[in-house]
Amino acid sequence: MARSANDKKGLLSEEALTKFRVELLVKGTIVIGSQTLFTQDELARINQLQAEIPEEEVRLGDAGDSHNVFVKRVRVDPPGRSPSNVDGAAPRQIIDLLERKERGFALKTILGASSDT
C-alpha cells in the first residue's frame, strides 16, 4: 500500500519519489525540503545532538583550497583512508538518523541508484 505524500515518518510516497526522480532527470536539479525526508521530531533531535558536538575550524580544504569555516563533524574522510564515524554518542545518533533504511530507499529512488555502493 502506498504511503500518503508525507506520512508520519516524514518520508514520501512512491508516487512523490517518482515525481522527484522525473524532475531531476528533466531539470538536472531538485530541491528536497527538510521536512520531506525528516519529521519535525527528527529535525529537532538532530539539532539537539549537533549542539553537543564541538566546532572545529578548517582553514585548508581537501583540494588545497584556503578558507576559514567552522564545522561539526559526524564523519571524517582522511586522505587515503575510508570514511569513518567520529567517536561519541551524539555523532553516532545523528548518523543513525541519517542512515535509516526508509531514508536510504527514498534517496536511492530519487537518484536512480541501483546498488548499496
Order of alpha helices (4+ residues) and beta strands (2+ residues): alpha-alpha-alpha-beta-beta-beta-beta-alpha-alpha
